[in-house]
Amino acid sequence: MQLPEIAVNRFGLGARPGEGLPGDPRAWLLGQFDRYDPRPPAIAEAPSQPEAAAALADYAAAAREGRMQRNATAAPSGAASMPADADPAMRDPAMQARRTERRNLRDLYAQSVAARGISALTTPTPFMDRLVHFWSNHFAISAEKPPVIAMAGSFEFDAIRPHVLGSFGDMLRAVERHPAMLTYLDQAQSVGPGSPAGQRAGANGRTRGLNENLAREILELHTLGVRGGYDQADIGEFARALTGWSVAGGARRPARRRAAAATPGGFAFVPAMHEPGTRTILGRTFDAGGEEQGQAVLDMLAAHAATAHHVATKLARHFVADTPPPALVSRLEQAFLQADGDLPTLYRALIDAPEAWSPTPAKFKTPWEWAVSALRATGAETFPTPNVLGFVTQLGQAVWRPGSPAGFDDVAASWAGPDAVMRRVEVAERLAARAQGMGDTSAVAAALFGGTLTAQTATAIARAESPTQGLALLLVSPDFMRR
């Protein structure tokens, strides 16, 4: 690839017919910093966090009603019986209500995925949108968990997009306080053993314990990395510092209701759940201070040298190579530290790096990257959600549904197997069939790749039996599947 193709495909989301390739690739990338809109129309019209909170409240109410019915020992006298082979939902109104509310949650998820897709297809700042997707996967949540499904879009739109050109510390604070993260990693239920709530539970013979999930994943995945120098004692102490970080309006207990009443569905600090006392983490002591104690730990982690190395490694892996060049990682790490985590400074260091402009397309596109670039290549400006959700799931990367808090893999070994490539062939045929009227495929390839298309791909396209077949071959060519 030459520099214009690298800018559009490696840094951006893929070329679009008729838009042309940038004459000054580096200036094109840097210019996006000023043009980036964190809330373009598609995102602004997506379901909001209050909408998600309302849907979750309805879902929780339906679930509570179901539990109450299951606990009932007898049906009301005189109730009409239903046939034994009837749909269980017809015999159980609470089950029917839960199904309806689950469907509402899935609808919110689908609308949010569509908003993300439309933004990716139409954005004038594709480098910025790629960075949004990168950070969203770095701070991964999963919509597989029913309470998270309605909030997944809000997480990316409200906690990632506004901070993609800010500081790492600001983004870290936003994502860890977002209700989707607090719910996904069970932080909302974490209670300090020595807190008023923990002591009351113990006195009543109930167990309400400390949950270390969020603390562990912040250290291991979001900041320091697996070999970041922390131990189990640090995880436990950090978990205690985070107790009380919860979700507003999600509790039936009076103490949590009072703390959460102001902003239902948002972040809430519940003092009655917070473990009192000082904490010692990574050799540093943090004074008692309620909500501020956990925040102070986050601030320390955001500025830590191990965090700089971890973030630099992942950024270099995403943009340059599955095995990042150590010299590049070192330069990005120093840029992060010298700028106190200022993200635009980090991105400029990446753009300045010679390794990022290697003509060899070393990165194999993930299913999401390939799907977006294929839709852009065929001129799509809308995101047919059911179809796209179906084939992205078929390709193995359902949006906001990674298999673990580590997010989706960013290396070719996870996506380039024979079965995975065959699934792309099937999807490419469907996309090409829908993109009728694009004309000569060789001309399309020239518009997308300039003069850098390999002879092997050019020959395959020229020998295609039809423009549709030629376009499908282009979409699954090595030229297109790598960046």
Stockholm file with secondary structure:
# STOCKHOLM 1.0

chainA/1-483         MQLPEIAVNRFGLGARPGEGLPGDPRAWLLGQFDRYDPRPPAIAEAPSQPEAAAALADYAAAAREGRMQRNATAAPSGAASMPADADPAMRDPAMQARRTERRNLRDLYAQSVAARGISALTTPTPFMDRLVHFWSNHFAISAEKPPVIAMAGSFEFDAIRPHVLGSFGDMLRAVERHPAMLTYLDQAQSVGPGSPAGQRAGANGRTRGLNENLAREILELHTLGVRGGYDQADIGEFARALTGWSVAGGARRPARRRAAAATPGGFAFVPAMHEPGTRTILGRTFDAGGEEQGQAVLDMLAAHAATAHHVATKLARHFVADTPPPALVSRLEQAFLQADGDLPTLYRALIDAPEAWSPTPAKFKTPWEWAVSALRATGAETFPTPNVLGFVTQLGQAVWRPGSPAGFDDVAASWAGPDAVMRRVEVAERLAARAQGMGDTSAVAAALFGGTLTAQTATAIARAESPTQGLALLLVSPDFMRR
#=GR chainA/1-483 SS CCHHHHIIIIISSCCCTTTCCCSSHHHHHHHHHHHCCSSCHHHHTSCCHHHHHHHHHHHHHHHHHHHHHHHCSSCCTTCCCCCTTSCHHHHCHHHHHHHHHHHHHHHHHHHHHHHHHHHHHHCSCHHHHHHHHHHHHHTCCCTTSHHHHTTHHHIIIIIIGGGTTSBHHHHHHHHHHSHHHHHHTTGGGCCCTTSHHHHHHHHTTCCCCCCCHHHHHIIIIISSCTTSSCCHHHHHHHHHHHTTEEETTCCCSHHHHHHHSSSTTSEEECGGGSCCSCEEETTEEECCCTHHHHHHHHHHHHTCHHHHHHHHHHHHHHHTCSSCCHHHHHHHHHHHHHTTTBHHHHHHHHHHCGGGGCSSCCCBCCHHHHHHHHHHHTTCCSCCHHHHHHHHHHTTCCTTCCSSTTCSCCSGGGTCSHHHHHHHHHHHHHHHHHSTTCCCHHHHHHHHHTTCCCHHHHHHHHTCSSHHHHHHHHHTSHHHHBC
#=GC SS_cons         CCHHHHIIIIISSCCCTTTCCCSSHHHHHHHHHHHCCSSCHHHHTSCCHHHHHHHHHHHHHHHHHHHHHHHCSSCCTTCCCCCTTSCHHHHCHHHHHHHHHHHHHHHHHHHHHHHHHHHHHHCSCHHHHHHHHHHHHHTCCCTTSHHHHTTHHHIIIIIIGGGTTSBHHHHHHHHHHSHHHHHHTTGGGCCCTTSHHHHHHHHTTCCCCCCCHHHHHIIIIISSCTTSSCCHHHHHHHHHHHTTEEETTCCCSHHHHHHHSSSTTSEEECGGGSCCSCEEETTEEECCCTHHHHHHHHHHHHTCHHHHHHHHHHHHHHHTCSSCCHHHHHHHHHHHHHTTTBHHHHHHHHHHCGGGGCSSCCCBCCHHHHHHHHHHHTTCCSCCHHHHHHHHHHTTCCTTCCSSTTCSCCSGGGTCSHHHHHHHHHHHHHHHHHSTTCCCHHHHHHHHHTTCCCHHHHHHHHTCSSHHHHHHHHHTSHHHHBC
//
